[in-house]
Amino acid sequence: MNFTQAVEVLSVCFNIAFIILLTKELKVCWIFGTIGSLLAAYVFYSTGYFSETILYLFYSIVGVYGYIYWDKKNKTEFKISQAKPVQLLIWIISGVVAGLGLGYLMSHTEASKPYYDAMSTSFGIIATFLELYKYFAAWSFWICINAYTIWLYGIKELNFLAFQMIVFTVLSIYGLITWNKRLKMSAV
């Protein structure tokens, strides 16, 4: 195992802990996510996935913000929210447009798979904000993004990160189910 693979494995451990803690709505999740994201950014940069590098650096910044933001909110005022259909449509269109724009910019670098990489990045940013502000739709976005990135990471032989995305897909389904139960309980 080389250094980059060792960093990849460590990143996967921190990132899986992040998702597990996030599904339980524990603010400590953001610390694990920040560390895991910084480690993954190194791996992606090393392999030419420059948009993913940007995404994971973004995740690390959001991790710090998320910890502070969740610390200031108490459970009674910070509940899971439902999005309106028009909001979902705007988020999806924005993700596609941003992905195409970023892909175009990255196609003028030595980035590997610039458009494919950019799509997961643009939708990852949107999903991050949805999760940060506790929109239930975040889990649906994550299920799609995680399933997509299994393939994206696999073609670069980032096998540990591809495995992480399999685990993330399963945990995202669990998060969707868990948050749906909480959403229904809070509506009663």
C-alpha positions, -999 to +999 in steps of 0.1 A: +000+000+000+014+034-010+010+067+008-019+079-013-038+046-006-031+049+031-046+084+031-075+071+011-083+044+037-080+069+065-103+093+047-129+065+042-129+057+079-135+093+089-161+098+062-181+067+071-181+078+108-194+112+095-224+097+077-233+074+106-232+103+131-251+126+106-280+101+104-282+104+142-281+142+139-251+145+162-231+177+156-198+159+162-203+144+127-190+176+112-155+171+128-152+137+113-165+150+080-139+178+080-110+156+086-122+129+061-128+156+035-093+171+038-077+137+034-099+128+004-090+162-013-054+151-012-063+118-029-084+134-056-058+160-064-032+132-067-054+114-092-064+143-114-100+147-102-097+184-097-134+191-094-137+165-066-107+181-050-126+214-049-157+196-037-139+180-008-121+212+002-156+228+001-168+199+024-141+206+049-150+243+051-187+234+054-177+209+081-164+237+103-195+259+095-218+229+101-204+223+135-208+260+145-242+262+129-256+231+145-241+241+178-262+273+178-294+256+169-314+237+195-335+206+187-368+224+192-362+251+166-340+231+141-362+205+125-361+185+093-379+204+065-397+194+033-388+211+000-415+224-024-415+208-059-404+241-074-374+242-051-364+207-061-366+216-098-345+247-093-319+227-074-317+200-102-315+226-130-289+245-111-268+213-106-269+205-143-260+240-154-232+243-127-219+209-136-217+218-173-200+251-165-175+236-142-169+207-166-161+232-194-136+250-172-120+218-161-118+206-197-091+233-202-069+217-175-053+183-172-083+171-152-094+135-157-131+131-168-138+168-163-176+167-171-183+135-151-162+148-122-179+183-123-215+168-122-208+150-089-192+182-076-221+205-085-247+182-071-225+174-040-225+211-032-262+214-035-268+182-014-244+196+013-265+227+017-296+206+018-282+184+046-267+214+065-301+230+067-318+197+073-339+194+041-353+159+038-345+159+001-308+159+009-309+121+013-325+116-022-297+137-037-271+118-018-284+084-028-281+094-065-247+111-061-232+083-041-244+056-065-230+077-094-196+082-077-191+045-072-186+043-109-166+076-111-141+065-085-140+029-097-128+040-132-098+057-115-092+026-094-099+045-062-112+013-048-114+023-012-133+055-020-156+035-044-163+011-015-170+041+007-196+053-018-213+019-017-215+022+021-226+059+017-254+048-006-267+023+019-263+048+048-281+074+027-310+051+023-309+045+060-307+083+065-337+088+042-358+062+062-347+076+096-353+113+088-387+103+072-397+087+105-386+118+124-404+141+099-436+121+103-433+122+141-428+159+142-459+164+120-481+147+146 
